[in-house]
């Protein structure tokens, strides 16, 4: 039995039956990290010794009947922009290279309350700005399917670690596709919940009206299990919403008969790779075989949503990152002669090129004389995008589109072309603009054996419908039984 290939629900079962201990599971993962991390580079901080110690403690609790949850002793990985008390939280930036969080984010409190074992903090694009994890200050994370390809971003470390079997599941964050795109590139499941379903307290902000924490997992059942843990109202986050408690695992019925699926023709036109399109068309046929009602619709929002997203995201980033000035927070330059020079030098040294680019753009669109022309207009477009989605959801349960126009691209191929990198987000950003839930699941591979991601979008707080639609497809195609990462060099 290869422990690191098991899903979390399989690990949970083996713990309950006493076929495995928490220590055995955690040791299998720390051994796997020791074996594969040099190739994949998914972590910023590993916590092997702490994790093994915690696992021993969990085994004692399980044995004595004092364990708090049925998931006590299961390991997890955490994206490095989620505050973890006593552990570095760097956002993969020189600006926060030595920052040790003095408190836990709300999602970490929930993880700790279930007594999960933290294996470490996972690499990302600096301050979550990027779609390839090439913008990390520390190192480039590589895709386990092909080590010359990017894992996607910004949660590339989380997706790569799950795909490589270095963590059984992980938390990521999604501002414009940062959970779904890396999940698609790495052949795993990535869920971006409805805005407000999961607390953002203690998550280092990129764009506050777009950011959302979510699970990256091996399968849909694990995704539902992790959402069960992290969802819920939080008084520390005024944007979190009070909702009735839902067991998302119970929503997985393996039945989509009568489910109405909308397929927007605009997302299958120019710019979508032929093999991605072919795999998606096969997936649509699978849904028809399963009894779903699939119809082509018009949803002409992609290019407007993309422009609107980058204006809003950069504007909010320039505001949120203003605090990192070497005085209040963050890296402090050693050489300066006055306060202005201290701030200038600290920010120049502390931020990477992509973060600087977005701060400059965001400051520009918020500046006097340009606010109405850009930021205000982008917010108006945002309302139009929400309304267009609402029209579709008046008649349909789920929208089906590609997660990304292409499969994972080569490391270095787009790093010097920011516009090409931004265009890769064209299928994902509209979901964040409208605050909707979206899930990416693998639906096939291209001729080089790279995974293709299918994205399902649901109406607000309709995660149950979304997860069941993804689960039913997953049970039919059994992607993970047919395909495995090959660590090609």
Secondary structure, DSSP 8 states (H G I E B T S, - for coil): --GGGS-HHHHHHHHHTTSS-HHHHHHHHHHHHHHHHHHH--EEEE-HHHHHHHHHHHHHHHHHT--SSTTTT-EEEEETTB--TTSB--TTSGGGTT-B-SS--HHHHHHHHTT-EEEEEE--SGGG--SSS---SS----BTTBTTB---SSSHHHHHHHHTTSSSEEEEEESSSTTHHHHHHHTSEEEE--TTSB--TTB--S-TTT-EEEEEESSHHHHHHHHHHHBS--TT-TT--------GGGG--S--TT-EEEEEGGGGSTTS-HHHHHHHHHHHHHHHHTT-EEEEE--TTHHHHHHHHHHHHHHHHHHHGGGBSSSSBS---S--SSHHHHHHHHHHHHS-HHHHHHHHHHHHHHSTTTTIIIIIHHHHHHHHHHHHHHHHHTT-SEEEEESSSSS--BTTSSTT-HHHHHHTTTTTHHHHHHT--EEEEEEEE-TTS-EEEEEEEE-TT-HHHHHHHHHHHHHHH-HHHH-----B-
